[in-house]
Amino acid sequence: MVAFFFFQGLSFLEAQGILIGWDLPVNSTVASVSSGSTATGAVGPKSFVMASGLSPNVFSTDPYAWGGSSWTSNGTSPGPNGTTNNDYFSFEIQADTGKKITISGISRLILQVSQSGPKKWSLLYSETNSNSNFDPTPLRSYGPFDVVNPITPGVVQDTDITTQVNAAISANPIILTAGKTGYFRLVGFGGTSTSGSGRIVANAPTGTWDVALTGVVEEMPKTAQAITFTSFGRTLFGDDPVSLAALASSGLAITYVSSDPSIAQVSGNSVILKKVGVATITASQSGNIDYYAASDVRQTLTVSQPQPSDYLTSRYSVSTTSGITYHTVNDYKGVSTTLGFDLYRRTGTPAVAQPVVILIHGGGYNASSADRTQSYIVSLGNQLAARGFQALAIDYRLRATADRTTDATQLPALRDASADALEAVKFVRTHATTYGWDSNAIFILGGSAGGRIAAWLAVRESGDQGGLSTADSKSTTTPASSITSDATAVYDRSGMVASAVLFGGPEPSFRAYTVNSSDLPCIMIHGTYDGNTAQTGSIDTYGSVDLYNQLLAVGVPSELHFLNGYGHQFDTSSGAYATADAIPTAADLTVRFFIKEWERKLSGGTETFSPSFSKAGGSSLTLTAPLAKQSAPGTIFQWKKDGVNLVGKTSSTLVLNPLSASDNGSYSVAVGNPDRSWVSTDVSSLSFVNTPISGVNYVKTGLNYVSSHPDSLTLAVATVAVPSFVMAYPGESATSDADGDGWPALAEYALGWSRAQGSAGKLAILPQTVVENQRLVLNYQVRSNDPKVEVTAETSSDLGNPLSWSSAGVRVSTVGSVTIGGEVLERRSASVPMDVATRFLRLRVLQNP
C-alpha cells in the first residue's frame, strides 16, 4: 500500500508577550529612571524633547495642564514625577525591522495629586511628532480620567486609574508596523493653579515596574507594495526640470530611469528636458526586509516644442531686471536722455526663444505724471512673464506740464514717444539672441497715453501726416525734435504681430494716420465709465470705437471690449461702480488675442470678425438697423437670431427687454429697398442705445442686404453687471481654465463667480464643509436661474474608486440666498451621515444641451 501525504504550507506569526515599563524614582531628588522591554523587536522606550506648554488645540479650556519638557531613559534629569516638578511623562516606541507591536493595555498606573493639582489625566498618542506642543493630526486620546484631589492644602493623595486606562487601550489597540514610531504623552490638566503637583506613584512591588504598557510583538512577514505614478501633463522644451512624484504605498523611496537621457535626463527626483522627443520614465521600488519589490510603473513623457497656445496660462515664476538701457536721444529741449526698460521674464534662462511684449506706460506724456513703474504696467509685466512672454516696460521722452497742454503740443510729444517705442522694437530685433527673444513674435501693449502710442505704431505709416504740420512750437532744437523723430521714422513692422490699446483710444482731434490692410491687428479694451462720463482726466471710448471700425472696414482683425462699470485705468472711483481689479481680465483678453493673431500669422491665414457685445441680465437692449436714413422710401427690415427670422420683428429697431440668458445668440437684420431709392452716400451703422459701440457699413444702391463687414452682432447676456464667464469669453468651452487656477469655467459659472471679482470673489464662492451631528455637511451656492447648468451633490466612502460616487443618501436643502456681483444666488446645504470611517462629499456640475 502506498500512502500519499499532502501538505499545505501555512504562515505563522510568532507572537511574544511584552511589557514596556519604567521604574521611577521614589524621591524626586533621585535623578534616575530605569526603563526597558521584556521582548526583542521594540526599540525604546526613549524620550523626546517637548515644549513646556501644552497646545490650546488639545485642552484649550484647561489652562493649568501639568508637565515639563523631556524625560531621559536610564539616565539623569528625569524631570517627570517629582512631587514638585510637574513635568510631562513623554516617550516614544518604535517597531523593529520585521516586527509588529500591538499595545493592548497597561499593567499599572497610580497617580498622586495635590489639592490644586490635575483633576483629569489623559494618555495621548500619535504617529507624528512635528509639533512641539504635541497636537498633531490625527491625535488619539485615551481619557480623560477623573482623579480624586485631597481637600487639604499640602496633602497628596493616590488614585489608581489602571482599570480605566487599560480598558480604553484594549478597546482601541495601538499597532505599530515595522519601522513605525509611536509617540506617547501622559498629561494632567484641569487644576486650579500652576503650583499644584501630579506624579506617577513610584512604589511598585519589588520586581515589577511602576508603570508598563502591555501587548505583543509578532514577526511581520514581508508586505506587498504598489507604486502610484500619475501621468505627465504637457511638457515643453525649455521648461524647468519636471518633478517626479511617484509614491510607494510603503513610503519607501522611489528610483527613476529614463529610456532616453538625451531627451529626458533623470536627476534625483526631477527630470531635465534636454530636447524635443518622447521618453519613457520608469518608477521602481526594490523593497527591503519588510516589503517585497513593487511592480515597475512607466509613464510616457513627451517633450514638445512650445506652441503659441502654450502661452495662454501662467506656469512660471517671474524675475525682474530693472534699468536696461536701450537708446540715448536728445529731448525736445536738446538735453541728452538715456532711455531704459525693466525686463519681466520667467526665472531661469529659457532654451527656446520667447515672444516679446513692449509695455508702454501712460501719463499724458507728462514728465511729472508717471513712468514705467505704473502699477498696471508692473502687474501686466508679471502676468505676461508668468505665461512665458518676456515683457519690456520702456521709458520714452516726456515733456514738462506746460509744454503739452494743447493738441498742437501733444502731437509732437506723441511723435517723440512713438519714435522711442520704435527704437525699443529695433533693440529687440538687434539683441534677440542675447536675451532669448523671438524677433518674429513682437507685440505692443500700452495704457492710456501709452495706448495711444500703441495705436500709433499699429496703424501709422512713414510719412503719413494726415496733412498735419510737423512743427514743434515747444522745441528749442534745430531742426525741431519732431522733424527728426517720428515725423520721418520708417515704420518697419517686420516681426510685429499685434497691438493692444488699453483705455487709450486715439485722439480724434488730431489723428494723423490712414488705416489700411497692412496695419497691425489691434485689441482695444475700455471701461464703460471712462471719458464720456463724469470722470475727469480720462480718455473717452469713441476713439477706440472709431479705430475699431476703420480696421474692420479694411479687413484687419480687431476686437473691441467694454468692461462694464470700470473707469479710466479700470479704476473704481469717480462714478464707476465696479469693485474688483480688472487688470487680470484685461491681461487674459489681450493674451488670447495675441495668441490668436500669432497663430494666424504663423499659418499665413486670414480671419473675419463679427462684433460681439455683452449686457447685464434684466437690462434692456435696442438694436438699430444699419441705415443712416431710417425713413428712406420702400425700406424693409427682417431681424434674425442665429440665422432664423424673428416673427413680427420687421421694424428698423429690435428691442430686447428684459434681457435673459435665452437671448444669447448672433443677431442680424436683412435690409431691403425694392424701390432702389437709396443713394451711394448713405452710411449705415449698427448701433446700441446708450452704449458707445458701433460697426460702420456702407450700403450700396439697390442691394437688399448689407454686404460690408460686420453684418451681424453676437449678443452675450450676462447675469451680473460686471465681466463674467459669459461676458469676457463668449464661446469659451466648459472645460477650459483661463486663469489657470484649477477651476473649470463651467464650475466657476455654476457657482456664481465672475472674473471681475478676482481671487477674493473666488474665495466667496468656495464650498465649505463641516461635521455637525454626525453628518458631513457641504454648504455652497449655485446660479439657479440658468436651466442649462445642473449642480448635484454626490458622496463616496472610497476616494480611489470613481464608480463609487452617487447622490443616493445625500440630503440637499435650500437655506437662503446670497448676492454676488449684483446677482442673487441660491444657497444650498448638502449632508450625508458619517456612517463609515471615511466619508467624502463633492459637487458635480453638468451643462445640459
Secondary structure, 3 states (H helix, E strand, C coil): CCCCCCCCCCCCCCEEEEEEEEECCCCCCCCCEEEEECCCCEEEEECCCCCCCCCHHHHCCCCCCECCCCCCCCECCCCCCCCCCCCCEEEEEEECCCEEEEEEEEEECEEEECCCCCCEEEEEEECCCCCCCCCCCCCEEEEEEECCCCCCCCCCEEEECHHHHHHHHHHCCEEECCCCEEEEEEEEECCCCCCCCEEECCCCCCCCCCEEEEEEEEECCCECCCEECCCCCCEECCCCCEECCCEECCCCCCEEEECCCCCEEEECCEEEECCCEEEEEEEECCCCCCECCCCCEEEEEEEECCCHHHHCCCCCCEEEEEEEEEEEEECCCCCEEEEEEEEEEECCCCCCCEEEEEEECCCCCECCCCCCCCHHHHHHHHHHHHHCCEEEEECCCCECHHHCCCHHHHHHHHHHHHHHHHHHHHHHHHCHHHHCEEEEEEEEEEECHHHHHHHHHHHCCCCCCCCCCCCCCCCCCCCCHHHHCHHHCCCCCCCEEEEEEECCCCCCCCCCCCCCCCCCCEEEEEECCCCCCCCCCCCCCHHHHHHHHHHHHCCCCEEEEEECCCCHHHCCCCCCCCCCCCHHHHHHHHHHHHHHHHHHHHHCCCCCCCCEEEEECCCCEEEECCCCCCCCCCCEEEEEECCEECCCCCCCEEEECCCCHHHCEEEEEEEECCCCCCCCCCEEEEEECCEEEEEEEECCCCCCCCCCCCCEEEEEEECCCCCCHHHHCCCCCCCCCCCCCCCCHHHHHHCCCCHHHHHHHHHHHCCEEEEECCEEEEEEEECCCCCCEEEEEEEECCCCCHHHCECCCCEEEEEEEEEECCEEEEEEEEEEECCCCCCEEEEEEEECC
